[in-house]
C-alpha cells in the first residue's frame, strides 16, 4: 500500500536518533521538538557510542528492542535494508562536535535526510565535503540553529528583508553565559568536558559553542553578506585549553558593521542571546530570554513593543507561520527548536512525494549555513592567532 495519496504523504515521518543516551540534554530536546507537531515518530536509535549503554537507553524513548542499535553503522545498514514503508526517513544527530561529520555523511550517503546539531562539523574542510555529499545525494539537511525558529526572529527577518528598517548599518549580536566561570571540566562534568576539549570541540570553545549562534542570528535576520572579520579570543579560566570569551568585528559588503560577543565566564548570566539591528529608518532589538517581545525604535516616535500574537495585524506572514499558540501563552525554546524540524519536514515530504524543494534559500538553517558557521569559526581563530588581523569572511557557498 502506498504511503502517498494525491502527491501527499499520508503518514508520519520516521525518525532515527543518534546520541541522546543516558545523561544527555540535547538528545531529549531534539526528540521533543521532532514530535511536537505530531508529524514524526521516533522509531530507531543508536543512542550512545557505547553499545550496551545505547541499548539500555532505548526503553526511555519507547524504541523497540529490535531497533535499538549498538552503533550508527548498524542502524544505517539495518534501516536501509528494511522495506521502504518501514525504514526511517531521517536521522537526527545529537552528539559531540567531533562525531557529527561521519554520522551525517553516512546517513546522507545512505539516502536518509539529516537534522544535525551545530557546529555542523569538526572543521571547515569536513563541512565543505559534507556540502558536496548532501548536494550529490539530494537529501534534506537541516542544522539546529534553533534560535532562528522563534516567531519574533522570523518577524524581524521579514521586516528587515522587506526594507522596513531601511538600509542596515549595524548589527550587535551577543551570547553571554557564566556557567564555565570555573573549570567544571576538571571534575569531569559531562557537558563541560567535551566542550573544552580541542579533540572533541574543535578549534574554538565558547565561540564554536555559542558564538556561532550569535553570528548565525545576525546573518539570518539581515541577510547581509560579510566580507572581513577581526577577532580576539581569550581564555580567562586558567589552564583551560579553549577560549571562554571572545569578540569579533565584522565588515559587511554593503558597508555595515557588525559585532559578535560571546562569553561563558560572566557571573550570573544564563543563556542571554540578544541582538540589536540599526537601519536608516529604524532599529530593533530582541532577547532570547524574553523571546515573545521585540522592541522597534524610530527617532521622533514612541518606542513600539511587538508581542508574539499570530492574530495581530502587525504580525507578518513569517512571524505568524512560526506561532502555535494565541497571544499571552508564551512560546519559547522547545517551540523554536521544533520550528526547525517543522519546516524541514515540509522539504522531506516534498522529497518523499517526488516534488521539487528549495535547498539553499530555506527558512530553516541548512547545510550551507552549517558550512558558513564552520568558516566563521575557522576565520575567527585565524584572526585571533594573528592578534586580531582582518581576514576574509565571505564564504562562497553562503546563501544570498
DRENDO-1510 file (C-alpha; in Angstrom, 1 decimal, always signed):
<recs>
REC; n; res; u; v; w
REC; 1; UNK; +0.0; +0.0; +0.0 .
REC; 2; UNK; +1.4; +3.4; -1.0 .
REC; 3; UNK; +2.1; +5.9; +1.8 .
REC; 4; UNK; +1.2; +8.8; -0.6 .
REC; 5; UNK; -2.2; +10.0; -1.7 .
REC; 6; UNK; -2.6; +12.6; -4.4 .
REC; 7; UNK; +1.0; +13.6; -4.0 .
REC; 8; UNK; +0.7; +14.0; -0.2 .
REC; 9; UNK; +2.3; +11.9; +2.5 .
REC; 10; UNK; -0.4; +10.1; +4.5 .
REC; 11; UNK; +1.8; +9.1; +7.4 .
REC; 12; UNK; +4.2; +10.4; +10.0 .
REC; 13; UNK; +7.9; +10.7; +9.2 .
REC; 14; UNK; +10.0; +8.1; +10.9 .
REC; 15; UNK; +13.0; +9.4; +13.0 .
REC; 16; UNK; +16.3; +7.7; +13.9 .
REC; 17; UNK; +18.2; +9.4; +16.7 .
REC; 18; UNK; +22.0; +9.3; +17.2 .
REC; 19; UNK; +23.1; +10.3; +20.6 .
REC; 20; UNK; +20.7; +11.2; +23.4 .
REC; 21; UNK; +21.6; +8.3; +25.7 .
REC; 22; UNK; +21.7; +8.4; +29.5 .
REC; 23; UNK; +22.8; +11.8; +30.8 .
REC; 24; UNK; +22.2; +13.6; +27.5 .
REC; 25; UNK; +20.5; +17.0; +27.4 .
REC; 26; UNK; +20.3; +17.9; +23.7 .
REC; 27; UNK; +19.0; +14.5; +22.6 .
REC; 28; UNK; +15.9; +14.9; +24.6 .
REC; 29; UNK; +15.4; +18.4; +23.2 .
REC; 30; UNK; +15.7; +17.0; +19.6 .
REC; 31; UNK; +13.1; +14.4; +20.3 .
REC; 32; UNK; +10.7; +16.8; +22.0 .
REC; 33; UNK; +11.0; +19.2; +19.1 .
REC; 34; UNK; +10.7; +16.5; +16.5 .
REC; 35; UNK; +7.4; +15.1; +17.7 .
REC; 36; UNK; +5.8; +18.4; +18.9 .
REC; 37; UNK; +3.6; +18.9; +15.9 .
REC; 38; UNK; +2.7; +15.2; +15.6 .
REC; 39; UNK; +4.3; +14.9; +12.2 .
REC; 40; UNK; +7.0; +12.4; +13.2 .
REC; 41; UNK; +7.7; +9.4; +15.4 .
REC; 42; UNK; +10.9; +8.2; +17.0 .
REC; 43; UNK; +11.3; +4.6; +15.9 .
REC; 44; UNK; +15.0; +3.8; +15.9 .
REC; 45; UNK; +18.2; +4.9; +17.6 .
REC; 46; UNK; +21.9; +4.5; +18.2 .
REC; 47; UNK; +21.8; +6.4; +21.4 .
REC; 48; UNK; +25.4; +6.1; +22.6 .
REC; 49; UNK; +28.9; +5.2; +21.3 .
REC; 50; UNK; +28.9; +2.5; +24.0 .
REC; 51; UNK; +26.8; -0.3; +22.6 .
REC; 52; UNK; +25.5; -1.5; +26.0 .
REC; 53; UNK; +24.5; +2.0; +27.1 .
REC; 54; UNK; +22.9; +2.6; +23.7 .
REC; 55; UNK; +20.6; -0.4; +24.0 .
REC; 56; UNK; +19.9; +0.3; +27.7 .
REC; 57; UNK; +18.8; +3.9; +26.9 .
REC; 58; UNK; +16.3; +2.8; +24.3 .
REC; 59; UNK; +13.4; +2.0; +26.6 .
REC; 60; UNK; +13.3; +5.5; +27.9 .
REC; 61; UNK; +12.4; +6.6; +24.4 .
REC; 62; UNK; +10.0; +3.8; +23.7 .
REC; 63; UNK; +12.3; +2.5; +21.0 .
REC; 64; UNK; +11.6; -1.2; +20.3 .
REC; 65; UNK; +14.5; -3.5; +21.2 .
REC; 66; UNK; +14.8; -4.7; +17.6 .
REC; 67; UNK; +15.6; -1.1; +16.5 .
REC; 68; UNK; +17.8; -0.1; +19.4 .
REC; 69; UNK; +21.2; -0.3; +17.7 .
REC; 70; UNK; +24.6; -0.6; +19.2 .
REC; 71; UNK; +26.3; +1.7; +16.6 .
REC; 72; UNK; +25.5; +4.2; +13.9 .
REC; 73; UNK; +26.8; +1.9; +11.2 .
REC; 74; UNK; +24.5; -0.9; +12.4 .
REC; 75; UNK; +21.5; +1.5; +12.4 .
REC; 76; UNK; +22.1; +2.7; +8.9 .
REC; 77; UNK; +22.8; -0.7; +7.5 .
REC; 78; UNK; +19.8; -2.4; +9.0 .
REC; 79; UNK; +17.4; +0.5; +8.5 .
REC; 80; UNK; +18.4; +0.8; +4.8 .
REC; 81; UNK; +17.7; -3.0; +4.5 .
REC; 82; UNK; +14.1; -2.6; +5.7 .
REC; 83; UNK; +11.2; -2.1; +3.3 .
REC; 84; UNK; +10.6; +1.5; +2.2 .
REC; 85; UNK; +7.3; +1.6; +4.2 .
REC; 86; UNK; +9.2; +0.8; +7.5 .
REC; 87; UNK; +12.6; +2.3; +7.4 .
REC; 88; UNK; +13.5; +5.7; +8.9 .
REC; 89; UNK; +13.1; +8.9; +6.8 .
REC; 90; UNK; +15.7; +11.0; +8.7 .
REC; 91; UNK; +18.5; +10.9; +11.2 .
REC; 92; UNK; +18.9; +13.4; +14.0 .
REC; 93; UNK; +22.5; +13.9; +15.1 .
REC; 94; UNK; +22.7; +14.9; +18.8 .
REC; 95; UNK; +26.3; +14.1; +19.6 .
REC; 96; UNK; +29.5; +16.0; +20.4 .
REC; 97; UNK; +31.0; +18.1; +17.6 .
REC; 98; UNK; +33.8; +15.7; +16.6 .
REC; 99; UNK; +31.4; +12.9; +15.6 .
REC; 100; UNK; +28.9; +15.0; +13.5 .
REC; 101; UNK; +30.7; +14.6; +10.2 .
REC; 102; UNK; +31.0; +10.9; +10.0 .
REC; 103; UNK; +27.4; +10.3; +11.2 .
REC; 104; UNK; +25.8; +12.9; +8.9 .
REC; 105; UNK; +27.9; +11.8; +5.9 .
REC; 106; UNK; +27.0; +8.1; +6.4 .
REC; 107; UNK; +23.3; +9.0; +6.7 .
REC; 108; UNK; +23.2; +11.3; +3.7 .
REC; 109; UNK; +25.1; +8.8; +1.5 .
REC; 110; UNK; +22.5; +6.1; +2.5 .
REC; 111; UNK; +19.8; +8.4; +1.3 .
REC; 112; UNK; +18.5; +9.5; +4.7 .
REC; 113; UNK; +17.6; +13.1; +5.4 .
REC; 114; UNK; +19.6; +14.7; +8.3 .
REC; 115; UNK; +19.0; +17.2; +11.1 .
REC; 116; UNK; +22.3; +17.9; +12.7 .
REC; 117; UNK; +23.3; +19.7; +15.8 .
REC; 118; UNK; +25.7; +22.7; +15.5 .
REC; 119; UNK; +28.5; +23.3; +14.9 .
REC; 120; UNK; +27.9; +21.1; +11.9 .
REC; 121; UNK; +31.3; +19.5; +11.7 .
REC; 122; UNK; +34.7; +19.5; +13.5 .
REC; 123; UNK; +36.3; +21.8; +11.0 .
REC; 124; UNK; +35.7; +23.7; +7.7 .
REC; 125; UNK; +37.3; +21.0; +5.5 .
REC; 126; UNK; +34.7; +18.5; +6.8 .
REC; 127; UNK; +31.9; +21.0; +6.2 .
REC; 128; UNK; +32.9; +21.5; +2.6 .
REC; 129; UNK; +33.0; +17.8; +2.0 .
REC; 130; UNK; +29.6; +17.4; +3.7 .
REC; 131; UNK; +28.1; +20.0; +1.4 .
REC; 132; UNK; +29.2; +18.0; -1.6 .
REC; 133; UNK; +27.8; +14.8; -0.2 .
REC; 134; UNK; +24.4; +16.4; +0.5 .
REC; 135; UNK; +24.2; +18.0; -2.9 .
REC; 136; UNK; +25.1; +14.7; -4.6 .
REC; 137; UNK; +22.6; +12.7; -2.5 .
REC; 138; UNK; +19.7; +15.2; -2.8 .
REC; 139; UNK; +18.7; +14.7; +0.9 .
REC; 140; UNK; +17.2; +17.3; +3.1 .
REC; 141; UNK; +19.8; +18.6; +5.5 .
REC; 142; UNK; +18.9; +21.0; +8.4 .
REC; 143; UNK; +21.2; +22.4; +11.1 .
REC; 144; UNK; +19.7; +23.1; +14.5 .
REC; 145; UNK; +20.4; +26.8; +14.9 .
REC; 146; UNK; +17.2; +26.7; +16.8 .
REC; 147; UNK; +17.1; +30.4; +17.7 .
REC; 148; UNK; +16.1; +31.1; +14.1 .
REC; 149; UNK; +12.8; +29.4; +14.9 .
REC; 150; UNK; +11.4; +32.0; +17.3 .
REC; 151; UNK; +8.3; +33.8; +15.9 .
REC; 152; UNK; +9.7; +37.3; +16.5 .
REC; 153; UNK; +13.1; +36.4; +15.0 .
REC; 154; UNK; +11.2; +35.5; +11.8 .
REC; 155; UNK; +9.0; +38.6; +12.2 .
REC; 156; UNK; +12.2; +40.7; +12.4 .
REC; 157; UNK; +13.8; +38.9; +9.4 .
REC; 158; UNK; +10.8; +39.6; +7.2 .
REC; 159; UNK; +10.7; +43.3; +8.3 .
REC; 160; UNK; +14.4; +43.8; +7.6 .
REC; 161; UNK; +14.4; +42.0; +4.3 .
REC; 162; UNK; +11.3; +43.9; +3.1 .
REC; 163; UNK; +13.0; +47.2; +3.9 .
REC; 164; UNK; +11.0; +48.4; +6.9 .
REC; 165; UNK; +14.2; +49.4; +8.7 .
REC; 166; UNK; +15.8; +50.9; +5.6 .
REC; 167; UNK; +19.4; +50.1; +4.8 .
REC; 168; UNK; +21.1; +48.2; +7.6 .
REC; 169; UNK; +24.1; +50.0; +9.1 .
REC; 170; UNK; +25.0; +47.9; +12.3 .
REC; 171; UNK; +24.4; +44.6; +14.0 .
REC; 172; UNK; +25.3; +43.9; +17.6 .
REC; 173; UNK; +24.8; +40.2; +18.4 .
REC; 174; UNK; +25.8; +38.7; +21.8 .
REC; 175; UNK; +25.5; +35.4; +23.6 .
REC; 176; UNK; +26.5; +35.7; +27.3 .
REC; 177; UNK; +26.7; +32.8; +29.7 .
REC; 178; UNK; +28.5; +32.3; +33.0 .
REC; 179; UNK; +28.5; +28.5; +33.7 .
REC; 180; UNK; +32.1; +28.0; +32.8 .
REC; 181; UNK; +33.5; +30.7; +35.1 .
REC; 182; UNK; +35.3; +27.9; +37.0 .
REC; 183; UNK; +36.9; +24.9; +35.4 .
REC; 184; UNK; +34.0; +22.4; +35.6 .
REC; 185; UNK; +35.8; +20.2; +33.2 .
REC; 186; UNK; +38.3; +19.4; +35.9 .
REC; 187; UNK; +35.6; +17.5; +37.7 .
REC; 188; UNK; +34.5; +15.6; +34.6 .
REC; 189; UNK; +31.2; +17.4; +34.3 .
REC; 190; UNK; +30.0; +15.9; +31.0 .
REC; 191; UNK; +28.8; +19.0; +29.2 .
REC; 192; UNK; +31.9; +21.0; +30.2 .
REC; 193; UNK; +34.4; +18.2; +29.5 .
REC; 194; UNK; +33.8; +17.8; +25.8 .
REC; 195; UNK; +33.1; +21.5; +25.1 .
REC; 196; UNK; +36.5; +22.5; +26.5 .
REC; 197; UNK; +38.5; +19.6; +24.8 .
REC; 198; UNK; +40.1; +20.6; +21.5 .
REC; 199; UNK; +39.9; +17.0; +20.3 .
REC; 200; UNK; +36.1; +16.9; +20.7 .
REC; 201; UNK; +35.0; +20.6; +20.4 .
REC; 202; UNK; +37.3; +21.7; +17.6 .
REC; 203; UNK; +39.4; +24.8; +17.2 .
REC; 204; UNK; +37.2; +27.0; +19.3 .
REC; 205; UNK; +35.4; +26.7; +22.6 .
REC; 206; UNK; +33.0; +29.4; +23.5 .
REC; 207; UNK; +33.0; +30.9; +20.0 .
REC; 208; UNK; +32.3; +27.5; +18.5 .
REC; 209; UNK; +29.6; +26.6; +21.0 .
REC; 210; UNK; +27.6; +29.8; +21.3 .
REC; 211; UNK; +29.4; +32.5; +19.2 .
REC; 212; UNK; +28.2; +30.6; +16.1 .
REC; 213; UNK; +24.6; +31.1; +17.3 .
REC; 214; UNK; +25.1; +34.9; +17.7 .
REC; 215; UNK; +26.8; +35.1; +14.3 .
REC; 216; UNK; +24.1; +33.0; +12.6 .
REC; 217; UNK; +21.3; +35.1; +14.1 .
REC; 218; UNK; +22.6; +38.3; +12.6 .
REC; 219; UNK; +23.1; +36.6; +9.2 .
REC; 220; UNK; +19.6; +35.1; +9.4 .
REC; 221; UNK; +17.8; +38.2; +10.4 .
REC; 222; UNK; +19.5; +40.6; +8.0 .
REC; 223; UNK; +20.8; +38.6; +5.0 .
REC; 224; UNK; +23.9; +40.8; +4.9 .
REC; 225; UNK; +27.0; +39.2; +3.3 .
REC; 226; UNK; +30.1; +39.6; +5.4 .
REC; 227; UNK; +33.4; +40.5; +3.8 .
REC; 228; UNK; +36.0; +40.7; +6.5 .
REC; 229; UNK; +36.4; +39.8; +10.2 .
REC; 230; UNK; +38.7; +40.7; +13.0 .
REC; 231; UNK; +38.5; +38.6; +16.2 .
REC; 232; UNK; +40.1; +38.3; +19.6 .
REC; 233; UNK; +39.6; +35.1; +21.6 .
REC; 234; UNK; +40.6; +34.8; +25.3 .
REC; 235; UNK; +41.0; +32.2; +28.0 .
REC; 236; UNK; +40.2; +33.5; +31.4 .
REC; 237; UNK; +39.8; +30.3; +33.4 .
REC; 238; UNK; +43.5; +29.5; +34.0 .
REC; 239; UNK; +44.6; +26.2; +32.4 .
REC; 240; UNK; +41.6; +25.9; +30.0 .
REC; 241; UNK; +42.6; +24.7; +26.5 .
REC; 242; UNK; +40.0; +26.7; +24.5 .
REC; 243; UNK; +38.5; +30.2; +24.5 .
REC; 244; UNK; +35.9; +31.1; +27.1 .
REC; 245; UNK; +35.4; +34.7; +25.9 .
REC; 246; UNK; +35.6; +36.4; +22.5 .
REC; 247; UNK; +34.7; +39.4; +20.5 .
REC; 248; UNK; +34.6; +39.9; +16.7 .
REC; 249; UNK; +34.1; +42.8; +14.4 .
REC; 250; UNK; +32.6; +42.2; +11.0 .
REC; 251; UNK; +32.5; +44.4; +7.9 .
REC; 252; UNK; +29.7; +43.6; +5.5 .
REC; 253; UNK; +29.6; +44.1; +1.8 .
REC; 254; UNK; +27.0; +46.9; +2.0 .
REC; 255; UNK; +29.3; +48.9; +4.3 .
REC; 256; UNK; +27.6; +47.9; +7.5 .
REC; 257; UNK; +29.5; +46.9; +10.7 .
REC; 258; UNK; +28.7; +44.0; +13.0 .
REC; 259; UNK; +29.9; +42.8; +16.3 .
REC; 260; UNK; +29.7; +39.3; +17.9 .
REC; 261; UNK; +30.5; +38.9; +21.6 .
REC; 262; UNK; +30.3; +35.6; +23.3 .
REC; 263; UNK; +31.1; +34.7; +26.9 .
REC; 264; UNK; +30.9; +31.7; +29.2 .
REC; 265; UNK; +32.6; +33.3; +32.2 .
REC; 266; UNK; +30.2; +36.2; +33.0 .
REC; 267; UNK; +28.8; +35.8; +36.5 .
REC; 268; UNK; +25.0; +35.2; +36.8 .
REC; 269; UNK; +24.4; +35.0; +33.0 .
REC; 270; UNK; +22.5; +32.0; +31.7 .
REC; 271; UNK; +21.6; +31.9; +28.1 .
REC; 272; UNK; +21.5; +35.6; +27.3 .
REC; 273; UNK; +21.4; +35.7; +23.5 .
REC; 274; UNK; +20.4; +39.2; +22.3 .
REC; 275; UNK; +20.6; +41.2; +19.1 .
REC; 276; UNK; +20.2; +44.8; +18.1 .
REC; 277; UNK; +19.9; +45.9; +14.4 .
REC; 278; UNK; +20.3; +49.5; +13.3 .
REC; 279; UNK; +18.8; +50.7; +10.0 .
REC; 280; UNK; +18.4; +54.1; +8.4 .
REC; 281; UNK; +14.7; +54.1; +9.0 .
REC; 282; UNK; +14.5; +52.3; +12.4 .
REC; 283; UNK; +16.1; +49.9; +14.8 .
REC; 284; UNK; +15.0; +46.7; +16.6 .
REC; 285; UNK; +16.2; +44.6; +19.5 .
REC; 286; UNK; +15.3; +41.1; +20.6 .
REC; 287; UNK; +16.3; +39.0; +23.6 .
REC; 288; UNK; +16.1; +35.2; +23.8 .
REC; 289; UNK; +15.4; +35.1; +27.5 .
REC; 290; UNK; +12.3; +37.2; +26.8 .
REC; 291; UNK; +11.5; +35.8; +23.3 .
REC; 292; UNK; +7.9; +37.0; +23.0 .
REC; 293; UNK; +8.8; +40.7; +23.0 .
REC; 294; UNK; +10.6; +42.7; +20.3 .
REC; 295; UNK; +11.3; +46.5; +20.5 .
REC; 296; UNK; +11.3; +48.7; +17.4 .
REC; 297; UNK; +12.5; +52.3; +17.7 .
REC; 298; UNK; +12.4; +55.3; +15.4 .
REC; 299; UNK; +13.6; +58.8; +16.2 .
REC; 300; UNK; +10.7; +61.1; +17.0 .
REC; 301; UNK; +8.2; +58.3; +17.5 .
REC; 302; UNK; +7.2; +56.3; +20.6 .
REC; 303; UNK; +9.0; +53.0; +21.0 .
REC; 304; UNK; +7.0; +50.1; +19.7 .
REC; 305; UNK; +6.7; +46.8; +21.6 .
REC; 306; UNK; +5.9; +43.9; +19.3 .
REC; 307; UNK; +4.5; +40.9; +21.1 .
REC; 308; UNK; +4.1; +37.4; +19.7 .
REC; 309; UNK; +0.4; +37.5; +18.5 .
REC; 310; UNK; -0.5; +35.4; +15.5 .
REC; 311; UNK; -3.8; +37.2; +15.2 .
REC; 312; UNK; -2.5; +40.8; +15.3 .
REC; 313; UNK; -2.4; +42.8; +12.1 .
REC; 314; UNK; +1.2; +43.9; +12.8 .
REC; 315; UNK; +2.5; +40.3; +12.5 .
REC; 316; UNK; +3.8; +39.4; +9.1 .
REC; 317; UNK; +3.3; +36.1; +7.4 .
REC; 318; UNK; +6.7; +34.8; +8.6 .
REC; 319; UNK; +6.0; +35.6; +12.2 .
REC; 320; UNK; +2.5; +34.1; +12.1 .
REC; 321; UNK; +3.7; +30.9; +10.4 .
REC; 322; UNK; +6.1; +30.3; +13.3 .
REC; 323; UNK; +3.4; +30.6; +16.0 .
REC; 324; UNK; +1.3; +27.8; +17.5 .
REC; 325; UNK; -0.5; +29.5; +20.4 .
REC; 326; UNK; -2.7; +32.6; +20.9 .
REC; 327; UNK; -1.1; +35.7; +22.4 .
REC; 328; UNK; -0.4; +35.6; +26.1 .
REC; 329; UNK; +0.6; +31.9; +26.1 .
REC; 330; UNK; +4.4; +32.1; +25.9 .
REC; 331; UNK; +6.2; +30.1; +23.2 .
REC; 332; UNK; +9.9; +29.5; +23.8 .
REC; 333; UNK; +12.8; +27.2; +23.4 .
REC; 334; UNK; +11.1; +23.9; +22.5 .
REC; 335; UNK; +8.7; +25.5; +20.1 .
REC; 336; UNK; +11.5; +27.4; +18.4 .
REC; 337; UNK; +13.6; +24.3; +18.1 .
REC; 338; UNK; +10.5; +22.5; +16.7 .
REC; 339; UNK; +10.2; +25.1; +14.0 .
REC; 340; UNK; +13.5; +24.0; +12.6 .
REC; 341; UNK; +12.0; +20.5; +12.4 .
REC; 342; UNK; +8.6; +21.7; +11.3 .
REC; 343; UNK; +9.8; +23.5; +8.2 .
REC; 344; UNK; +12.4; +20.9; +7.3 .
REC; 345; UNK; +9.6; +18.3; +7.4 .
REC; 346; UNK; +7.9; +20.2; +4.5 .
REC; 347; UNK; +11.0; +19.6; +2.4 .
REC; 348; UNK; +11.2; +16.0; +3.5 .
REC; 349; UNK; +7.6; +15.4; +2.5 .
REC; 350; UNK; +8.3; +17.1; -0.9 .
REC; 351; UNK; +11.3; +14.9; -1.4 .
REC; 352; UNK; +9.3; +11.7; -0.4 .
REC; 353; UNK; +6.5; +12.6; -2.8 .
REC; 354; UNK; +8.8; +13.5; -5.8 .
REC; 355; UNK; +8.2; +17.2; -5.6 .
REC; 356; UNK; +11.0; +19.8; -6.0 .
REC; 357; UNK; +12.0; +21.8; -2.9 .
REC; 358; UNK; +14.3; +24.7; -2.1 .
REC; 359; UNK; +17.7; +23.6; -1.0 .
REC; 360; UNK; +19.6; +26.8; -0.3 .
REC; 361; UNK; +17.3; +29.7; +0.5 .
REC; 362; UNK; +15.3; +27.8; +3.1 .
REC; 363; UNK; +13.5; +29.2; +6.1 .
REC; 364; UNK; +15.4; +26.6; +8.3 .
REC; 365; UNK; +19.2; +26.6; +8.6 .
REC; 366; UNK; +20.6; +24.2; +6.0 .
REC; 367; UNK; +24.0; +22.6; +5.2 .
REC; 368; UNK; +25.2; +25.8; +3.5 .
REC; 369; UNK; +24.5; +27.7; +6.7 .
REC; 370; UNK; +26.3; +25.0; +8.7 .
REC; 371; UNK; +29.4; +25.3; +6.4 .
REC; 372; UNK; +29.3; +29.1; +6.8 .
REC; 373; UNK; +29.3; +28.6; +10.6 .
REC; 374; UNK; +32.4; +26.5; +10.3 .
REC; 375; UNK; +34.1; +29.1; +8.1 .
REC; 376; UNK; +33.2; +31.7; +10.8 .
REC; 377; UNK; +34.9; +29.6; +13.5 .
REC; 378; UNK; +38.0; +29.0; +11.3 .
REC; 379; UNK; +38.4; +32.6; +10.4 .
REC; 380; UNK; +37.9; +33.9; +13.9 .
REC; 381; UNK; +40.6; +31.5; +15.2 .
REC; 382; UNK; +42.9; +32.5; +12.4 .
REC; 383; UNK; +42.3; +36.3; +13.1 .
REC; 384; UNK; +42.8; +35.9; +16.8 .
REC; 385; UNK; +46.1; +33.9; +16.3 .
REC; 386; UNK; +47.2; +37.0; +14.3 .
REC; 387; UNK; +46.4; +39.4; +17.1 .
REC; 388; UNK; +43.0; +40.4; +15.6 .
REC; 389; UNK; +44.2; +40.9; +12.0 .
REC; 390; UNK; +41.5; +41.4; +9.4 .
REC; 391; UNK; +40.9; +38.1; +7.4 .
REC; 392; UNK; +38.4; +37.3; +4.7 .
REC; 393; UNK; +34.9; +36.3; +5.8 .
REC; 394; UNK; +32.9; +35.8; +2.6 .
REC; 395; UNK; +32.0; +32.2; +2.2 .
REC; 396; UNK; +31.4; +31.3; -1.5 .
REC; 397; UNK; +28.7; +28.8; -0.7 .
REC; 398; UNK; +26.6; +31.1; +1.6 .
REC; 399; UNK; +23.0; +31.9; +0.9 .
REC; 400; UNK; +22.4; +35.4; -0.5 .
</recs>
